[in-house]
């Protein structure tokens, strides 16, 4: 799959979910939380990672356009294909017949890991539901969310 096609598919899904593109990031504001999603190109292949992060505005006042390294909690999108967990999206192994799988998988990730958690209470619920995400949560955010 060509990189431009992959980027267009991801952009369309993010825009359908009310994300706004600025630079290399797609952002969506919630109730005291900003979600930031970006495509990270591999330096070693034609592969991409899809990263999502959350910024708690009370911890980061004034940070309206966060980069991935500035987020309080970070996750990486994944999908399942032929029973295998896919975290790295290798464009050389994707083709046009994978477009519906990619679109459905992106939407599922947004629904399961982003859209339902765009508030401080939502992030608390996310960490309760997915305690393994605590290892991707900065210390001050853990403390703020009640996970010391």
C-alpha positions in Angstrom: 0.0 0.0 0.0 1.3 3.5 -0.8 2.0 5.7 2.1 -0.3 8.4 0.8 -3.2 6.0 0.7 -2.5 4.8 4.2 -2.3 8.4 5.4 -5.6 9.3 3.6 -7.4 6.4 5.2 -6.2 7.2 8.7 -7.0 11.0 8.2 -10.5 10.2 7.0 -11.3 8.0 10.1 -9.8 10.6 12.5 -11.8 13.4 10.9 -15.0 11.3 11.0 -14.4 11.1 14.8 -14.0 14.9 15.1 -10.3 15.0 15.3 -8.6 18.2 13.9 -5.3 17.9 12.1 -2.5 20.3 12.9 0.9 19.5 11.6 1.5 15.8 12.0 -1.0 15.3 14.7 -4.7 14.8 15.0 -6.3 16.2 18.1 -9.6 16.1 19.9 -10.6 18.0 23.0 -12.8 16.5 25.7 -13.7 17.5 29.2 -10.4 18.6 30.6 -8.5 16.1 28.4 -6.9 16.4 24.9 -6.3 13.3 22.8 -3.5 13.5 20.3 -2.9 10.8 17.6 0.0 10.6 15.2 1.5 8.3 12.6 5.1 7.4 13.4 7.1 6.3 10.4 9.7 3.6 11.0 13.3 4.6 10.2 14.0 1.1 9.1 11.2 0.1 6.8 8.0 1.3 5.1 6.1 0.7 8.3 4.1 3.0 10.6 3.0 2.9 14.2 -0.2 4.7 15.3 0.3 6.4 18.6 -2.3 8.0 20.8 -1.8 10.1 23.9 -3.8 12.0 26.4 -3.0 15.3 28.1 -4.7 16.3 31.3 -5.3 20.0 31.0 -5.2 20.6 34.8 -1.6 19.2 34.9 -0.6 20.9 31.7 -2.3 24.3 31.6 -1.8 26.1 28.3 -0.7 23.0 26.4 -3.2 23.0 23.5 -1.2 21.3 20.8 0.7 18.5 22.5 3.3 16.3 20.8 3.4 12.6 21.6 6.3 13.1 24.1 4.3 15.6 26.1 1.3 13.4 26.8 0.5 12.1 30.3 -0.7 8.7 29.1 0.4 7.1 25.8 -0.9 4.0 24.0 -0.2 2.4 20.6 -3.0 1.2 18.3 -3.1 -2.5 17.4 -5.3 -4.7 15.3 -5.6 -8.4 14.7 -5.1 -10.0 11.4 -5.2 -13.8 10.8 -5.0 -14.3 14.6 -1.9 -12.2 14.9 -1.7 -8.9 16.9 -0.4 -6.2 14.6 1.2 -3.1 16.2 3.5 -2.2 13.2 1.6 -1.5 10.0 4.0 -2.6 7.3 2.8 -0.9 4.1 4.7 -3.4 1.9 2.4 -6.2 3.3 -0.9 -4.2 2.9 -2.9 -3.8 -0.2 -6.3 -2.4 -1.4 -8.1 -5.5 0.0 -6.9 -4.5 3.5 -8.6 -1.1 3.4 -11.9 -2.3 5.1 -9.8 -4.1 7.8 -7.7 -1.0 8.3 -10.8 1.3 8.5 -12.7 -1.0 10.9 -9.6 -1.5 13.1 -8.9 2.2 13.3 -12.5 2.9 14.3 -12.4 0.1 16.9 -9.2 1.5 18.4 -10.7 5.0 18.6 -13.9 3.6 20.2 -12.2 1.3 22.6 -9.2 3.4 23.7 -9.9 7.1 22.9 -13.4 8.4 22.3 -14.9 7.0 25.5 -12.1 8.4 27.8 -11.9 12.1 26.9 -12.3 13.3 30.5 -10.4 12.9 33.8 -13.1 10.4 35.0 -12.7 8.6 31.6 -9.0 8.3 32.1 -9.5 6.9 35.6 -11.9 4.3 34.1 -9.4 3.5 31.3 -6.7 2.7 33.8 -9.2 0.7 35.9 -10.3 -1.3 32.8 -6.7 -1.5 31.3 -4.3 -1.5 34.3 -1.5 -2.4 31.9 -1.7 1.2 30.6 -0.4 2.4 33.9 3.2 1.6 32.7 2.6 4.2 29.9 1.3 6.9 32.3 3.6 9.6 33.7 4.1 9.7 37.4 2.4 13.0 38.0 -0.6 11.8 36.0 -0.8 8.6 37.9 -0.8 10.6 41.2 -3.4 13.0 39.8 -5.6 10.1 38.7 -5.3 8.4 42.1 -2.8 5.7 41.1 0.2 6.3 43.4 
